[in-house]
């Protein structure tokens, strides 16, 4: 099966690891499938927070139609999305898709690399599959590493071992998430358990539920409920 796929990533942490795992599995299992990655500026930041950015090279190795395109390098016109009008791709997957991205797509706004990709894909007749993070109810989302300031204050260590040994120098009373690469080396080095990753319960807003429902009836777009559905959708192309 020879397929050229595009994967657009937005700045959501929820479903990010699952989306990454799906495409990494795809790249590892089938050498006949090529993946181009389109990452928004928010996506680049969040990918680094979760320690996934460097691993993108195992999915898109830099060859033609296997590139990583970053929004900050593409300018406002996002010229590389013109490929969707030139029959270069068999499908575009946007996963995870933030509620902001979904709202923009529903209202015809294309001012980011992922939303521009969706607009051009639909215009070019390329099927688009989107995994929204906000569908309904309450979601349990994995969070980046943080410091519990109350625990930290109670012990007031003379020397903070995690801060001293952080390879990214991302810790100074708090964790600078724009420097943190999500390696997790800091957590076990705190003797009082003040550093931890975790999960948060997030209630989906009514407006996001409505936008996701509207997204599902748009021409050329299919809504998938979980990144696991990506592999099934690809097998049907």
C-alpha positions as CSV (number, residue, x, y, z in Angstrom):
1,X,0.0,0.0,0.0
2,X,1.6,3.2,-1.2
3,X,0.2,6.2,0.6
4,X,1.3,9.8,1.2
5,X,-0.2,11.1,4.3
6,X,-0.2,14.5,6.1
7,X,-0.4,14.8,9.8
8,X,-1.3,18.2,11.3
9,X,-0.7,18.8,15.0
10,X,-2.2,21.5,17.1
11,X,-1.4,22.6,20.7
12,X,-3.4,20.1,22.6
13,X,-1.8,17.9,25.3
14,X,-4.9,15.6,25.4
15,X,-4.5,12.8,22.9
16,X,-1.1,14.1,21.9
17,X,0.8,11.0,23.1
18,X,-1.8,8.7,21.6
19,X,-1.6,10.5,18.3
20,X,2.2,10.3,18.3
21,X,2.1,6.6,19.1
22,X,-0.4,5.9,16.2
23,X,1.9,7.6,13.6
24,X,5.0,6.1,15.0
25,X,3.4,2.6,14.8
26,X,2.4,3.4,11.3
27,X,5.9,4.5,10.3
28,X,7.5,1.5,11.9
29,X,5.1,-1.0,10.3
30,X,4.8,0.1,6.7
31,X,7.7,1.5,4.7
32,X,5.3,2.2,1.8
33,X,3.6,5.0,3.8
34,X,5.2,8.4,3.8
35,X,4.1,11.0,6.4
36,X,4.6,14.8,6.2
37,X,4.1,16.6,9.5
38,X,2.6,20.1,9.8
39,X,3.0,21.5,13.4
40,X,1.6,24.8,14.7
41,X,3.7,27.0,16.9
42,X,1.6,25.8,19.9
43,X,2.1,22.2,18.9
44,X,5.9,22.7,18.8
45,X,5.8,24.0,22.3
46,X,3.6,21.3,23.7
47,X,5.5,18.5,21.9
48,X,8.6,19.7,23.6
49,X,6.8,19.8,27.0
50,X,5.8,16.2,26.6
51,X,9.3,15.1,25.4
52,X,8.0,14.1,21.9
53,X,9.5,16.7,19.6
54,X,12.8,14.9,18.8
55,X,10.9,11.7,18.2
56,X,9.1,13.2,15.2
57,X,12.2,12.4,13.2
58,X,11.3,8.7,13.5
59,X,8.1,9.4,11.7
60,X,9.2,12.1,9.2
61,X,12.8,11.6,8.3
62,X,13.3,14.7,6.2
63,X,13.0,13.1,2.7
64,X,10.6,14.5,0.2
65,X,7.0,14.0,1.5
66,X,8.5,13.0,4.8
67,X,9.3,16.5,6.1
68,X,8.5,18.3,9.3
69,X,7.1,21.7,8.6
70,X,6.9,24.1,11.6
71,X,4.5,27.0,11.5
72,X,7.2,29.4,12.8
73,X,9.3,28.6,9.7
74,X,6.4,28.8,7.2
75,X,5.4,32.4,7.4
76,X,1.9,33.7,7.2
77,X,1.1,32.2,3.8
78,X,2.1,28.6,4.6
79,X,3.2,27.9,1.1
80,X,3.8,24.2,1.6
81,X,0.0,23.6,2.1
82,X,-0.3,24.2,-1.6
83,X,0.7,20.6,-2.1
84,X,-2.9,19.7,-1.2
85,X,-4.0,21.3,-4.5
86,X,-1.4,19.3,-6.4
87,X,-2.6,15.8,-5.5
88,X,0.4,15.1,-3.4
89,X,-1.5,13.6,-0.4
90,X,-4.0,10.8,0.0
91,X,-5.4,12.1,3.3
92,X,-4.9,14.7,6.0
93,X,-5.1,13.8,9.7
94,X,-5.5,16.5,12.3
95,X,-4.8,15.0,15.7
96,X,-5.2,16.2,18.3
97,X,-7.3,19.2,17.3
98,X,-7.9,21.8,19.9
99,X,-11.3,23.4,20.4
100,X,-9.8,26.6,19.0
101,X,-8.7,24.8,15.8
102,X,-12.1,23.2,15.5
103,X,-13.9,26.5,15.9
104,X,-11.7,28.1,13.2
105,X,-12.4,25.3,10.7
106,X,-16.1,25.4,11.4
107,X,-16.2,29.2,10.8
108,X,-13.9,29.1,7.7
109,X,-10.9,30.6,9.3
110,X,-7.5,29.5,8.0
111,X,-4.8,31.5,9.9
112,X,-2.6,28.7,11.3
113,X,-0.6,26.0,9.6
114,X,-3.1,23.2,10.5
115,X,-6.3,25.2,9.6
116,X,-4.6,26.3,6.4
117,X,-3.9,22.7,5.6
118,X,-7.5,21.7,6.2
119,X,-8.8,24.5,4.0
120,X,-6.5,23.6,1.1
121,X,-7.1,19.8,1.5
122,X,-10.9,20.3,1.3
123,X,-10.5,22.6,-1.7
124,X,-8.2,20.0,-3.4
125,X,-10.5,17.0,-2.7
126,X,-8.2,15.4,-0.2
127,X,-10.1,13.6,2.6
128,X,-9.6,15.2,6.0
129,X,-9.9,13.2,9.3
130,X,-10.0,15.2,12.6
131,X,-9.7,14.0,16.2
132,X,-11.1,16.8,18.4
133,X,-10.1,16.9,22.0
134,X,-13.4,18.3,23.1
135,X,-16.3,16.2,22.0
136,X,-18.6,15.8,25.0
137,X,-18.8,15.4,28.8
138,X,-15.5,15.5,30.8
139,X,-12.1,14.5,29.6
140,X,-9.2,13.2,31.6
141,X,-6.1,14.9,30.2
142,X,-2.4,14.2,30.9
143,X,-0.6,17.2,32.1
144,X,3.1,18.3,31.9
145,X,5.4,18.1,34.9
146,X,4.8,20.8,37.6
147,X,6.0,21.7,41.0
148,X,3.8,21.6,44.1
149,X,4.8,24.9,45.6
150,X,3.2,24.1,49.0
151,X,5.4,21.0,49.4
152,X,8.4,22.9,48.2
153,X,7.8,25.7,50.7
154,X,7.4,23.3,53.6
155,X,10.9,21.9,53.1
156,X,12.7,24.9,51.6
157,X,15.8,22.8,50.5
158,X,19.1,24.7,50.6
159,X,19.9,23.0,47.3
160,X,17.3,21.9,44.9
161,X,18.7,18.8,43.3
162,X,16.2,18.7,40.4
163,X,17.0,22.3,39.5
164,X,20.8,21.7,39.7
165,X,20.6,18.6,37.5
166,X,17.9,19.6,35.0
167,X,19.6,19.2,31.6
168,X,17.4,21.9,30.2
169,X,17.9,24.3,33.1
170,X,14.1,24.6,33.2
171,X,13.6,24.7,37.0
172,X,13.8,27.9,39.0
173,X,11.1,27.7,41.8
174,X,8.8,26.6,39.0
175,X,9.2,24.6,35.8
176,X,9.6,26.7,32.7
177,X,7.4,24.7,30.3
178,X,8.9,26.4,27.3
179,X,12.3,25.0,28.2
180,X,11.1,21.7,29.7
181,X,11.4,18.8,27.3
182,X,9.3,16.4,29.4
183,X,12.2,14.0,30.1
184,X,10.9,13.5,33.7
185,X,14.4,13.2,35.2
186,X,13.5,15.8,37.8
187,X,10.6,14.0,39.5
188,X,12.5,11.1,41.1
189,X,15.2,13.5,42.2
190,X,13.0,15.4,44.5
191,X,13.1,13.6,47.9
192,X,9.7,15.1,48.9
193,X,7.7,14.3,45.8
194,X,7.0,17.9,44.9
195,X,7.5,17.4,41.2
196,X,5.0,15.4,39.4
197,X,3.1,14.9,36.1
198,X,-0.5,14.0,36.3
199,X,-4.0,14.2,35.0
200,X,-6.7,16.8,35.2
201,X,-10.5,16.5,34.8
202,X,-11.6,19.0,32.2
203,X,-15.3,19.8,31.4
204,X,-16.0,20.3,27.8
205,X,-17.8,23.6,27.1
206,X,-21.2,23.6,25.4
207,X,-19.8,25.8,22.6
208,X,-17.1,23.2,21.9
209,X,-19.6,20.4,21.8
210,X,-21.7,22.4,19.2
211,X,-18.6,23.2,17.1
212,X,-17.5,19.5,17.1
213,X,-21.0,18.4,16.0
214,X,-21.0,21.0,13.2
215,X,-17.5,19.8,12.2
216,X,-18.9,16.3,11.7
217,X,-21.3,17.4,9.0
218,X,-18.9,19.5,7.0
219,X,-18.1,18.4,3.4
220,X,-14.9,16.5,3.1
221,X,-14.3,16.1,6.8
222,X,-14.6,13.0,9.0
223,X,-14.5,13.2,12.8
224,X,-12.7,10.4,14.6
225,X,-13.3,10.0,18.3
226,X,-9.8,8.8,19.3
227,X,-6.4,8.6,17.7
228,X,-6.7,4.8,17.7
229,X,-9.2,5.2,14.9
230,X,-6.5,6.8,12.7
231,X,-5.0,3.4,11.8
232,X,-8.4,2.0,10.8
233,X,-9.2,5.0,8.7
234,X,-5.8,4.6,6.9
235,X,-6.4,1.0,6.2
236,X,-9.6,1.9,4.3
237,X,-8.0,4.5,2.0
